Amino acid sequence: MSFVKSFCRIMGRVAPLQFAEKWDNVGLILESPHVRENAKRVLLTIDLTPAVVEEALSTPTALIVAYHPPIFKPLSSITLSNPLQASLLRCAAAGISIYTPHTALDSVTDGINDWLCTKVAGPLRDINWSARFIGQEFPDGLGGVGRIVTLKQPMELKMLQFNIRTELELKHIQVAYAKPEREKTLVSTIAICAGSGGSMLLGVDADVYFTGEMSHHEVLAAIQSGHNVVLCGHTNTERGFLPWLAKDIEEFIQEEIEQPTDAAEAELLKGLEIVVSQKDEHPLVTVDG
């Protein structure tokens, strides 16, 4: 078994691919025809940008975990004239493969949506708050689609806004108020979806919709139906999870090494370094003045 296949099996335990949305493109997106020599690093990123590719090429990186799929729709050609396709070609030529978990990582238990729950309500689940799924619940308690947090004690929307900005380390967020009380509105339930959540959240019974981005008309539809909206930028609901993902991967690798299901596979995973990209960043900045 190759290193790439061994690592894919680990990722399949971190975020089982059958939990991804049907429209999504997940799993091994790019398999290089050769493994880079003397490379024992996996680089975690939200997006595969040219800056991230340069970072991978300048370090002993053998594989990139790109949360967003760099190939989403079928390609009619792959050329150097397209920046994203050029990045894929450069990775393949250098011996770097690319894996994408995307919505499987959103929905799995202790994945991105569960992480976001702790950012709005705090770490003390079952004491200060509870959560249920917006959509389908997966078998064996392995996760589900979306989250609705119910607070044991209501809080003012102002405090929720503060929690989100503080916990996600953001200077700015966007809020749409559905009631005249605005930030003094009492909040008991928060519907959560990482990334772009408009299509999932609209119609859900919750005081607040919290996601990365929604379209103008989705926001209008939400507040006109009595739901407040908190937006903080698409990838700002995702990027902060990467250090937690690194820990999860390391734990599954260590488990495989200590109690191998395949001795050859465990050997390939020894000494692997899981690193969060330093070049991955939100593409938009807020300019004051």
C-alpha positions in Angstrom: 0.0 0.0 0.0 1.3 3.5 -0.9 1.7 6.4 1.6 -1.1 8.3 -0.1 -3.6 5.4 0.2 -2.5 4.9 3.8 -3.2 8.5 4.6 -6.5 8.5 2.8 -7.6 5.6 5.0 -6.8 7.7 8.1 -8.8 10.7 6.7 -11.7 8.3 6.1 -11.7 7.6 9.8 -11.5 11.3 10.7 -14.3 12.3 8.4 -16.1 9.4 6.6 -16.7 10.4 3.0 -20.2 8.9 2.9 -21.2 11.8 5.2 -20.4 14.4 2.5 -23.3 16.1 0.7 -24.3 14.4 -2.6 -23.3 17.4 -4.6 -19.9 17.6 -3.1 -16.5 16.4 -4.5 -14.5 14.8 -1.8 -11.7 12.4 -1.2 -8.4 12.0 -3.1 -8.7 14.9 -5.7 -5.2 14.6 -7.1 -2.9 11.6 -6.9 0.6 12.3 -8.0 2.3 9.5 -10.1 5.2 9.5 -7.6 5.7 10.3 -3.9 8.1 13.2 -3.2 11.4 12.0 -1.8 12.3 12.7 1.8 8.9 14.3 2.3 7.0 13.5 5.6 4.7 16.5 5.9 1.0 16.9 5.4 0.0 20.5 4.9 -3.6 21.6 6.0 -5.3 24.5 4.2 -8.8 25.7 3.5 -8.0 26.7 -0.1 -5.4 25.6 -2.6 -4.0 29.0 -3.6 -0.7 29.7 -5.4 0.7 31.0 -2.1 -0.1 27.7 -0.4 1.4 25.7 -3.3 4.6 27.7 -3.0 4.6 26.9 0.7 4.2 23.2 0.0 6.9 23.2 -2.6 9.4 25.0 -0.3 8.8 22.5 2.5 9.1 18.7 2.7 5.3 18.3 1.9 4.1 15.1 0.5 0.3 15.7 0.6 -2.0 18.7 1.0 -5.4 18.4 2.7 -7.4 21.2 1.1 -10.7 21.6 2.8 -12.4 23.1 -0.3 -12.2 20.8 -3.4 -9.8 22.4 -5.9 -11.6 20.4 -8.6 -15.4 20.8 -8.2 -16.9 20.6 -11.7 -15.6 18.4 -14.6 -12.6 19.9 -16.4 -12.5 19.9 -20.2 -8.7 20.6 -20.1 -5.9 21.2 -17.6 -3.5 23.9 -18.7 -0.9 26.2 -17.2 -2.9 29.3 -18.3 -5.4 28.7 -15.6 -3.9 29.5 -12.1 -5.8 26.8 -10.2 -5.0 24.2 -12.9 -1.4 25.3 -12.9 -1.3 24.7 -9.1 -2.6 21.2 -9.6 -0.1 20.5 -12.3 2.8 21.8 -10.2 1.8 19.6 -7.3 1.5 16.5 -9.5 4.9 17.1 -11.0 6.5 17.7 -7.6 5.0 14.5 -6.1 2.4 16.2 -4.0 -1.1 14.7 -3.8 -4.3 16.5 -2.7 -7.1 15.3 -0.5 -10.4 17.1 0.3 -12.8 16.3 3.2 -15.2 19.4 2.8 -18.8 18.7 3.9 -17.9 15.3 5.4 -15.8 17.3 7.9 -18.6 19.7 8.5 -21.1 17.1 9.5 -19.1 14.4 11.3 -19.2 14.4 15.2 -16.6 16.8 16.6 -16.2 18.3 13.1 -16.5 21.9 12.1 -20.2 22.4 12.9 -19.7 21.0 16.4 -16.6 23.2 16.8 -18.7 26.2 15.8 -21.3 25.3 18.5 -18.6 25.7 21.2 -17.7 29.1 19.7 -21.2 30.5 20.1 -22.2 28.8 23.4 -19.0 27.8 25.2 -17.4 24.4 25.9 -19.8 23.1 28.5 -22.2 21.1 26.4 -25.0 19.4 28.2 -24.5 21.9 31.1 -25.1 25.3 29.4 -26.4 24.2 26.1 -27.5 21.3 23.9 -27.5 20.7 20.2 -29.5 18.8 17.6 -29.2 18.3 13.8 -30.9 20.4 11.2 -31.0 17.6 8.7 -30.2 13.9 8.5 -28.6 12.2 11.5 -26.0 9.6 10.7 -26.0 6.1 12.1 -24.1 5.2 15.3 -23.9 8.8 16.6 -21.3 9.7 14.0 -22.8 13.1 13.1 -25.5 14.8 11.1 -26.2 17.8 8.8 -26.1 21.3 10.4 -26.6 22.1 14.1 -29.2 23.9 16.2 -27.9 25.0 19.6 -30.4 25.5 22.4 -29.2 27.6 25.3 -30.2 26.6 28.9 -30.2 30.4 29.7 -31.1 32.9 26.9 -28.5 35.6 26.1 -28.8 39.0 24.5 -27.8 39.0 20.8 -25.1 41.5 21.8 -23.4 38.9 23.9 -23.7 36.3 21.1 -22.1 38.8 18.7 -19.3 39.3 21.2 -18.7 35.6 21.7 -18.4 35.0 17.9 -16.0 37.9 17.3 -13.9 36.9 20.3 -13.8 33.1 19.8 -13.1 33.4 16.1 -10.6 36.2 16.6 -12.4 38.6 14.2 -12.5 42.4 14.2 -15.7 42.6 12.3 -18.9 40.5 11.7 -22.1 41.3 9.9 -25.5 41.2 11.6 -29.0 41.6 10.3 -31.6 42.2 13.0 -35.2 40.9 12.6 -36.7 42.8 15.5 -36.7 46.4 16.8 -34.9 45.3 19.9 -31.9 44.7 17.7 -28.8 43.7 19.8 -31.0 43.5 22.9 -33.0 40.7 21.4 -33.0 37.6 23.7 -31.6 34.5 21.9 -32.4 30.9 22.9 -31.7 29.0 19.7 -28.9 29.3 17.1 -28.9 27.5 13.8 -25.4 26.9 12.5 -23.8 25.9 9.2 -20.2 26.4 8.3 -19.3 28.2 5.1 -22.3 29.3 2.9 -25.4 28.3 4.9 -28.3 30.1 3.2 -29.8 27.1 1.5 -29.6 25.0 4.6 -30.7 27.5 7.2 -33.7 29.2 5.5 -36.9 27.8 7.0 -35.2 26.5 10.1 -36.9 27.4 13.4 -34.2 29.3 15.3 -33.7 32.8 16.7 -30.4 33.3 14.9 -28.9 31.9 11.7 -25.1 31.8 12.1 -23.0 31.0 9.0 -20.1 32.4 7.0 -22.1 34.0 4.1 -25.6 34.3 2.7 -26.8 36.1 -0.4 -28.6 39.5 -0.1 -31.9 38.0 -0.8 -31.4 35.1 1.6 -30.6 37.6 4.4 -33.8 39.6 3.5 -35.9 36.4 3.5 -34.4 35.4 6.9 -35.1 38.7 8.7 -38.5 39.1 7.1 -39.5 35.8 8.6 -38.3 36.7 12.0 -34.8 35.3 12.1 -31.7 37.3 13.0 -28.6 36.6 10.9 -24.9 36.7 11.9 -22.3 36.4 9.2 -18.5 36.4 9.6 -17.0 35.5 6.2 -17.1 32.1 4.5 -13.8 30.7 5.5 -13.7 32.4 8.9 -16.2 29.7 10.0 -13.7 27.0 8.8 -10.1 28.1 9.1 -9.9 28.1 12.9 -10.7 24.4 12.9 -7.5 23.4 11.1 -5.4 23.1 14.3 -8.1 20.8 15.8 -8.1 18.8 12.5 -4.3 18.4 12.8 -4.8 17.0 16.4 -7.5 14.6 15.2 -5.3 13.3 12.3 -2.3 12.9 14.7 -4.4 10.9 17.1 -5.7 8.5 14.5 -2.2 8.1 13.1 -0.8 7.3 16.5 -3.7 4.8 17.1 -2.9 3.1 13.8 0.8 2.9 14.7 0.2 1.5 18.2 -2.6 -0.9 17.2 -2.0 -1.4 13.5 -4.8 -2.8 11.3 -2.1 -3.2 8.7 1.6 -3.3 9.7 2.9 -2.0 6.3 0.5 0.9 6.4 1.5 1.8 10.0 5.1 1.8 8.9 4.4 4.3 6.2 2.7 6.7 8.6 5.6 6.8 11.1 7.3 10.2 11.4 4.5 12.0 9.5 4.2 15.7 10.5 0.8 17.4 10.3 1.2 21.2 9.7 -1.3 24.0 9.3 -0.5 26.3 6.4 0.8 29.8 7.2 -0.1 31.1 3.8 -3.8 30.2 3.8 -6.0 33.2 4.5 -9.3 34.8 3.9 -9.3 36.5 0.5 -11.1 39.6 1.6 -10.0 42.3 4.1 -12.2 45.0 5.7 -10.9 48.5 5.0 -11.8 51.2 7.5 -11.8 54.8 6.3 
